[in-house]
């Protein structure tokens, strides 16, 4: 069974910054966001991977502009960070998985991201097209990989975990080569853990190397105040009964002086590190240096589940990085990791206390969600109608696998002087 070498899991970091929030679905004007500051702060905080897509409006261009700066060129060589993007989804109901468009899309992404190669390319939202179209696109991406190296690793992304499993199995059977990576979103959250209970055994059997977990707030469902409603109206597919159950859980957290999104983010990031370990990363979760791959022998007992999380402003990024460091500090037998994050003894003690607190509150949240645990909404939805692709420059978006706990933007520069306002 041929596999890509070195394995993607040997160097892809366990925390990936998603950029679907650089889009009008989550923010009225993505150009008004401090996207350059977010990218620069993320790199300075140790983030070494960015997930994007041409479907996310101007996200690729905004990310590329942020990376094509002296700040990045002088401090972070291209080999030291990883870019993950997608092909196939052109618009809200428009898809093109043809070989010609795959190649066109790759060239466009290279230009927008101002890079000579893409570390990972997914076939985007595979449940909306036929298995034959997915196989065609995967084959073409691998052909590009083998021809000129413009694509390094190939995978698929989507929402329904059964579809992802079936496609991973089919591609292995048809080509004899497993997918390098399969990304699911909103399927390992406080509300739904089907990625672990249903998908992981089959994806491991299909020899998939890495399975990132994205959208830990279930596309904004698990937020105090309800789902985000912006310029696109109320697009969220969650039924009203599920929303009501989440609102009850949110009120419970609020009564304790907490927020459901804080509990949900920490719970998902922390538990997926262990639950997703067998399809995770063996890269050092505390190191601010990258470009170092781990040998297969060294990686056997050191993998951690990979998570993708998006932010809309610097405050959200700072909070995310604070909770990430706190999670690492609180890992079992992680005194050496706490040293790697420069954690003091009191900070490690706080991290362990917060870990216990979040686990207790998460258990109550799940009880309040009740019969809606592991509910998955249909994708495509009942009203979906496939349209012939017109290859729009910035297509009208539908729900994307990223979340943002808040919706306001912070006007600030790309320096590293802003601290988080609260702990998660």
C-alpha positions as a printed NumPy array, in Angstrom:
array([[  0.   ,   0.   ,   0.   ],
       [  1.88 ,   3.16 ,  -1.128],
       [  1.863,   6.127,   1.221],
       [  3.296,   9.609,   1.007],
       [  6.693,  10.075,   2.667],
       [  7.31 ,  11.496,   5.15 ],
       [  3.857,  10.989,   6.686],
       [  1.875,  14.201,   7.075],
       [  1.367,  13.31 ,  10.723],
       [  5.095,  13.61 ,  11.36 ],
       [  5.125,  17.387,  11.01 ],
       [  1.615,  18.894,  10.732],
       [  1.057,  20.823,  14.005],
       [ -1.802,  19.784,  16.309],
       [ -3.313,  23.306,  16.194],
       [ -4.3  ,  24.846,  12.841],
       [ -5.589,  28.381,  12.361],
       [ -8.695,  28.378,  10.158],
       [ -9.513,  31.356,   7.937],
       [-13.139,  30.73 ,   7.002],
       [-13.844,  33.615,   9.374],
       [-12.104,  35.887,   6.833],
       [-15.43 ,  35.811,   5.   ],
       [-18.766,  37.624,   4.949],
       [-20.627,  34.669,   6.453],
       [-19.146,  35.32 ,   9.872],
       [-18.206,  38.97 ,   9.491],
       [-20.051,  41.712,   7.546],
       [-16.839,  43.089,   6.017],
       [-13.869,  40.686,   6.041],
       [-11.617,  43.429,   4.639],
       [-12.194,  45.391,   7.856],
       [-10.81 ,  42.544,   9.981],
       [ -7.225,  42.789,  11.258],
       [ -6.322,  39.718,   9.19 ],
       [ -2.646,  40.621,   8.803],
       [ -2.381,  41.203,  12.528],
       [ -4.121,  37.899,  13.237],
       [ -1.73 ,  35.951,  11.009],
       [  1.343,  37.703,  12.389],
       [  0.229,  37.232,  15.993],
       [ -0.606,  33.587,  15.312],
       [  2.869,  32.918,  13.95 ],
       [  4.471,  34.765,  16.869],
       [  2.37 ,  32.661,  19.26 ],
       [  3.584,  29.388,  17.785],
       [  0.89 ,  28.61 ,  15.197],
       [  2.465,  27.011,  12.152],
       [ -0.456,  25.956,   9.945],
       [ -3.287,  27.836,   8.22 ],
       [ -6.411,  26.33 ,   6.66 ],
       [ -8.233,  28.22 ,   3.903],
       [-10.242,  27.766,   0.707],
       [-11.103,  29.678,  -2.475],
       [-14.722,  29.198,  -1.397],
       [-14.132,  31.39 ,   1.659],
       [-14.518,  34.624,  -0.315],
       [-11.331,  36.718,  -0.041],
       [ -9.729,  34.471,   2.617],
       [ -6.938,  33.118,   0.415],
       [ -5.98 ,  36.585,  -0.775],
       [ -6.067,  38.066,   2.73 ],
       [ -3.951,  35.219,   4.075],
       [ -1.517,  35.563,   1.185],
       [ -1.169,  39.298,   1.754],
       [ -0.463,  38.731,   5.437],
       [  2.24 ,  36.179,   4.65 ],
       [  3.841,  38.295,   1.912],
       [  5.25 ,  40.854,   4.338],
       [  8.676,  41.649,   5.671],
       [  7.491,  40.637,   9.136],
       [  6.953,  37.071,   7.909],
       [  9.807,  36.939,   5.402],
       [ 12.336,  38.015,   8.032],
       [ 11.138,  35.673,  10.783],
       [  9.313,  32.696,   9.311],
       [ 10.734,  31.002,   6.186],
       [  8.141,  29.272,   4.028],
       [  9.457,  25.867,   5.095],
       [  8.498,  26.714,   8.689],
       [  4.73 ,  26.957,   8.221],
       [  2.089,  24.943,   6.388],
       [ -0.725,  25.995,   4.065],
       [ -3.865,  23.897,   3.642],
       [ -6.444,  24.834,   1.007],
       [ -9.161,  23.209,  -1.081],
       [-10.545,  22.652,  -4.573],
       [-13.912,  21.758,  -6.037],
       [-16.396,  24.042,  -4.3  ],
       [-16.876,  27.125,  -6.418],
       [-20.037,  28.669,  -4.983],
       [-22.926,  28.028,  -2.629],
       [-24.421,  25.408,  -4.934],
       [-21.652,  25.287,  -7.557],
       [-19.03 ,  22.572,  -7.766],
       [-16.403,  21.642, -10.31 ],
       [-14.256,  18.572,  -9.644],
       [-13.024,  18.246, -13.226],
       [ -9.277,  17.824, -13.846],
       [ -9.099,  21.091, -15.781],
       [-10.709,  23.098, -12.994],
       [ -8.623,  21.36 , -10.319],
       [ -5.506,  22.568, -12.112],
       [ -6.922,  26.059, -12.611],
       [ -7.908,  26.27 ,  -8.958],
       [ -4.46 ,  25.135,  -7.801],
       [ -2.732,  27.779,  -9.916],
       [ -5.086,  30.444,  -8.578],
       [ -4.452,  29.403,  -4.967],
       [ -0.687,  29.453,  -5.522],
       [ -0.961,  32.988,  -6.854],
       [ -3.282,  34.209,  -4.097],
       [ -1.217,  32.642,  -1.324],
       [  2.015,  33.804,  -2.953],
       [  3.687,  30.428,  -2.633],
       [  5.286,  27.869,  -4.903],
       [  3.582,  24.894,  -3.277],
       [  0.599,  23.896,  -1.146],
       [  1.213,  21.542,   1.746],
       [ -2.312,  20.067,   1.756],
       [ -5.166,  20.287,  -0.738],
       [ -8.604,  18.92 ,   0.128],
       [-11.498,  18.163,  -2.165],
       [-14.006,  20.534,  -0.583],
       [-17.408,  19.391,   0.761],
       [-17.367,  16.027,  -0.98 ],
       [-20.932,  15.083,   0.006],
       [-22.29 ,  17.446,  -2.655],
       [-20.846,  15.551,  -5.622],
       [-20.64 ,  11.946,  -6.804],
       [-17.973,   9.478,  -5.634],
       [-16.72 ,   9.319,  -9.215],
       [-16.121,  13.069,  -9.229],
       [-14.21 ,  12.849,  -5.957],
       [-12.044,  10.025,  -7.294],
       [-11.318,  12.067, -10.426],
       [-10.268,  15.112,  -8.414],
       [ -8.114,  13.116,  -5.986],
       [ -6.405,  11.406,  -8.904],
       [ -5.672,  14.756, -10.555],
       [ -4.292,  16.246,  -7.339],
       [ -1.971,  13.277,  -6.955],
       [ -0.901,  13.68 , -10.56 ],
       [  0.043,  17.302,  -9.835],
       [  1.872,  16.147,  -6.711],
       [  3.929,  13.67 ,  -8.715],
       [  4.522,  15.994, -11.683],
       [  5.838,  19.148, -10.049],
       [  5.298,  19.098,  -6.289],
       [  2.911,  22.05 ,  -6.299],
       [  0.693,  19.861,  -4.102],
       [  2.326,  17.854,  -1.318],
       [ -0.53 ,  15.961,   0.397],
       [ -4.091,  15.181,  -0.705],
       [ -7.307,  14.728,   1.233],
       [-11.056,  15.325,   1.405],
       [-13.295,  17.413,   3.641],
       [-17.005,  17.469,   4.424],
       [-19.691,  17.151,   7.086],
       [-21.406,  13.697,   7.003],
       [-18.977,  11.286,   8.623],
       [-20.408,   8.226,   6.874],
       [-19.809,   9.824,   3.48 ],
       [-16.23 ,  10.643,   4.457],
       [-15.666,   7.039,   5.545],
       [-17.179,   5.579,   2.379],
       [-15.072,   7.811,   0.166],
       [-11.853,   7.087,   2.063],
       [-12.521,   3.363,   1.718],
       [-13.41 ,   3.685,  -1.967],
       [-10.287,   5.69 ,  -2.809],
       [ -8.053,   3.165,  -1.052],
       [ -9.764,   0.288,  -2.871],
       [ -9.672,   1.942,  -6.302],
       [ -6.162,   3.413,  -6.177],
       [ -4.295,   1.296,  -3.632],
       [ -3.177,   4.509,  -1.914],
       [ -4.84 ,   5.92 ,   1.207],
       [ -5.791,   9.541,   1.652],
       [ -3.27 ,  11.571,   3.595],
       [ -5.922,  13.56 ,   5.459],
       [ -9.701,  13.694,   5.989],
       [-11.181,  16.754,   7.7  ],
       [-14.558,  16.727,   9.392],
       [-16.289,  19.715,  10.959],
       [-18.883,  20.068,  13.749],
       [-18.645,  16.334,  14.455],
       [-16.546,  16.388,  17.6  ],
       [-18.192,  18.928,  19.871],
       [-20.08 ,  19.001,  23.148],
       [-23.204,  18.259,  21.087],
       [-21.925,  15.675,  18.603],
       [-19.03 ,  13.222,  18.876],
       [-19.751,  11.042,  15.841],
       [-16.291,  11.726,  14.456],
       [-14.89 ,   9.628,  17.294],
       [-17.647,   7.058,  17.817],
       [-18.575,   6.395,  14.187],
       [-15.832,   7.599,  11.861],
       [-12.467,   6.939,  13.48 ],
       [-12.513,   3.122,  13.352],
       [-13.327,   3.156,   9.639],
       [-10.917,   5.972,   8.755],
       [ -8.103,   4.196,  10.578],
       [ -8.965,   0.985,   8.724],
       [ -8.774,   2.957,   5.473],
       [ -5.216,   3.973,   6.507],
       [ -5.989,   7.704,   6.641],
       [ -3.01 ,   9.378,   8.285],
       [ -4.512,  12.563,   9.799],
       [ -8.109,  13.474,  10.753],
       [ -8.419,  17.116,  11.892],
       [-11.442,  18.224,  13.896],
       [-12.84 ,  21.594,  12.795],
       [-15.654,  23.852,  13.989],
       [-15.642,  22.937,  17.664],
       [-18.596,  25.291,  18.252],
       [-20.662,  23.51 ,  15.582],
       [-20.656,  26.495,  13.208],
       [-21.545,  28.844,  16.033],
       [-24.364,  26.775,  17.543],
       [-22.594,  26.44 ,  20.897],
       [-22.47 ,  30.148,  21.669],
       [-24.065,  32.305,  24.319],
       [-26.67 ,  34.3  ,  22.417],
       [-27.373,  31.676,  19.778],
       [-26.203,  31.036,  16.254],
       [-24.582,  33.881,  14.303],
       [-27.034,  35.805,  12.134],
       [-25.287,  38.172,   9.74 ],
       [-25.796,  39.589,   6.285],
       [-26.814,  36.154,   5.002],
       [-29.626,  35.842,   7.528],
       [-30.159,  32.758,   9.679],
       [-28.363,  30.121,   7.631],
       [-27.621,  27.651,  10.442],
       [-29.139,  24.184,   9.814],
       [-29.764,  23.31 ,  13.494],
       [-33.488,  22.754,  14.211],
       [-35.258,  24.976,  16.745],
       [-35.522,  22.193,  19.33 ],
       [-31.764,  21.697,  19.325],
       [-31.224,  25.436,  19.589],
       [-33.53 ,  25.545,  22.61 ],
       [-31.602,  22.757,  24.308],
       [-28.325,  24.577,  23.683],
       [-29.832,  27.785,  25.052],
       [-30.703,  25.96 ,  28.288],
       [-27.138,  24.713,  28.507],
       [-25.866,  28.221,  27.816],
       [-27.953,  29.628,  30.648],
       [-26.523,  26.986,  32.975],
       [-22.964,  28.085,  32.125],
       [-23.913,  31.758,  32.401],
       [-25.304,  31.157,  35.878],
       [-21.872,  29.905,  36.929],
       [-20.161,  32.993,  35.564],
       [-18.94 ,  31.046,  32.542],
       [-19.835,  30.931,  28.835],
       [-20.836,  27.84 ,  26.909],
       [-18.385,  28.673,  24.114],
       [-15.498,  28.74 ,  26.585],
       [-16.485,  25.362,  27.977],
       [-17.072,  23.954,  24.476],
       [-13.78 ,  25.171,  23.021],
       [-11.638,  23.9  ,  25.857],
       [-13.484,  20.582,  26.108],
       [-13.184,  19.87 ,  22.374],
       [ -9.539,  20.918,  22.025],
       [ -8.489,  19.009,  25.126],
       [-10.417,  15.78 ,  24.578],
       [ -9.624,  15.584,  20.865],
       [ -5.909,  15.651,  21.673],
       [ -6.457,  12.161,  23.117],
       [ -9.462,  10.889,  21.154],
       [ -7.891,  11.818,  17.831],
       [ -4.363,  10.752,  18.725],
       [ -4.25 ,   7.676,  16.486],
       [ -5.   ,   9.899,  13.493],
       [ -3.212,  12.92 ,  14.888],
       [  0.1  ,  14.751,  14.83 ],
       [  3.419,  13.744,  16.315],
       [  4.771,  17.301,  16.005],
       [  5.694,  19.02 ,  19.259],
       [  2.614,  20.858,  20.544],
       [  4.733,  23.26 ,  22.625],
       [  7.525,  24.087,  20.211],
       [  7.473,  27.411,  18.401],
       [  9.818,  25.956,  15.812],
       [  8.556,  23.853,  12.955],
       [  9.886,  22.187,   9.886],
       [ 11.018,  19.277,  12.036],
       [  9.489,  15.932,  11.188],
       [  9.317,  13.072,  13.663],
       [ 10.431,   9.566,  12.768],
       [  7.824,   6.815,  12.686],
       [  9.582,   5.082,  15.576],
       [  9.562,   8.214,  17.753],
       [  5.956,   9.015,  16.891],
       [  4.289,   5.793,  17.976],
       [  3.337,   6.987,  21.453],
       [  3.437,  10.752,  20.963],
       [  0.616,  11.638,  18.564],
       [ -2.051,  14.173,  19.473],
       [ -5.347,  14.94 ,  17.751],
       [ -5.325,  17.892,  15.336],
       [ -7.843,  20.722,  15.719],
       [ -8.729,  23.632,  13.424],
       [-10.103,  26.786,  15.   ],
       [-10.891,  30.154,  13.426],
       [-10.892,  33.631,  14.943],
       [-12.082,  37.042,  13.805],
       [ -9.93 ,  39.34 ,  15.92 ],
       [ -6.819,  39.47 ,  18.059],
       [ -8.666,  39.099,  21.328],
       [-10.149,  35.777,  20.174],
       [ -6.73 ,  34.623,  19.009],
       [ -5.124,  35.512,  22.328],
       [ -7.86 ,  33.66 ,  24.208],
       [ -7.47 ,  30.625,  21.964],
       [ -3.71 ,  30.519,  22.461],
       [ -4.127,  30.99 ,  26.2  ],
       [ -6.477,  28.023,  26.462],
       [ -4.207,  25.953,  24.202],
       [ -1.191,  26.575,  26.435],
       [ -3.304,  25.865,  29.486],
       [ -4.45 ,  22.561,  27.991],
       [ -0.855,  21.547,  27.289],
       [  0.094,  22.534,  30.839],
       [ -2.663,  20.305,  32.202],
       [ -1.947,  17.189,  30.173],
       [ -1.278,  14.029,  32.135],
       [  2.434,  13.55 ,  32.854],
       [  3.144,  16.85 ,  31.127],
       [  5.552,  18.589,  33.493],
       [  8.09 ,  18.735,  30.664],
       [  5.458,  20.224,  28.36 ],
       [  4.619,  22.842,  30.969],
       [  8.282,  23.781,  30.959],
       [  8.08 ,  24.034,  27.158],
       [  5.269,  26.593,  27.451],
       [  7.136,  28.484,  30.214],
       [  4.313,  27.757,  32.63 ],
       [  4.816,  28.575,  36.282],
       [  3.764,  26.214,  39.036],
       [  0.726,  28.363,  39.825],
       [ -0.279,  28.424,  36.158],
       [ -0.071,  24.667,  35.921],
       [ -2.153,  24.366,  39.105],
       [ -4.762,  26.711,  37.606],
       [ -4.759,  24.703,  34.385],
       [ -5.472,  21.49 ,  36.26 ],
       [ -8.261,  23.15 ,  38.24 ],
       [ -9.818,  24.584,  35.087],
       [ -9.531,  21.185,  33.411],
       [-11.574,  19.606,  36.213],
       [-14.096,  22.452,  36.169],
       [-14.643,  22.233,  32.407],
       [-15.109,  18.466,  32.527],
       [-17.771,  18.821,  35.212],
       [-19.606,  21.594,  33.372],
       [-19.364,  19.763,  30.055],
       [-21.082,  16.747,  31.62 ],
       [-24.01 ,  18.908,  32.713],
       [-24.18 ,  20.608,  29.308],
       [-24.495,  17.205,  27.674],
       [-27.29 ,  16.248,  30.05 ],
       [-29.159,  19.433,  29.136],
       [-28.725,  18.809,  25.393],
       [-30.242,  15.412,  26.084],
       [-31.776,  13.579,  23.133],
       [-30.042,  15.934,  20.697],
       [-26.63 ,  14.519,  21.503],
       [-25.02 ,  13.134,  18.337],
       [-27.735,  14.634,  16.15 ],
       [-26.36 ,  15.492,  12.703],
       [-28.287,  17.727,  10.318],
       [-28.57 ,  16.603,   6.686],
       [-25.912,  17.782,   4.253],
       [-26.822,  18.569,   1.547],
       [-30.044,  19.975,   2.965],
       [-33.462,  19.114,   1.517],
       [-33.602,  22.343,  -0.503],
       [-30.184,  21.977,  -2.124],
       [-30.128,  22.212,  -5.911],
       [-26.852,  21.685,  -7.758],
       [-26.004,  24.469, -10.237],
       [-23.677,  24.447, -13.176],
       [-20.441,  26.097, -12.099],
       [-19.897,  29.655, -13.287],
       [-16.519,  30.027, -11.516],
       [-17.413,  33.185,  -9.643],
       [-14.568,  35.263,  -8.225],
       [-16.105,  35.478,  -4.741],
       [-19.072,  33.077,  -4.521],
       [-21.95 ,  33.53 ,  -2.14 ],
       [-21.011,  31.391,   0.872],
       [-22.865,  28.698,   2.742],
       [-21.929,  27.351,   6.207],
       [-18.219,  26.679,   6.47 ],
       [-16.163,  24.622,   8.941],
       [-15.007,  27.459,  11.157],
       [-16.348,  29.262,  14.152],
       [-15.875,  32.52 ,  15.945],
       [-17.064,  32.918,  19.532],
       [-17.717,  36.614,  19.008],
       [-18.533,  38.805,  16.045],
       [-16.788,  42.09 ,  16.741],
       [-13.472,  43.096,  15.214],
       [-10.637,  44.691,  17.136],
       [ -8.728,  47.494,  15.425],
       [ -5.089,  46.965,  16.327],
       [ -1.691,  46.496,  14.758],
       [  0.319,  43.323,  14.22 ],
       [  2.617,  43.867,  17.187],
       [  2.635,  41.371,  20.023],
       [  1.668,  43.607,  22.932],
       [ -2.022,  42.78 ,  23.419],
       [ -2.959,  40.283,  26.126],
       [ -6.081,  38.204,  26.561],
       [ -8.823,  39.702,  28.691],
       [-10.021,  36.477,  30.287],
       [ -9.185,  32.84 ,  30.7  ],
       [-11.031,  29.974,  29.048]])
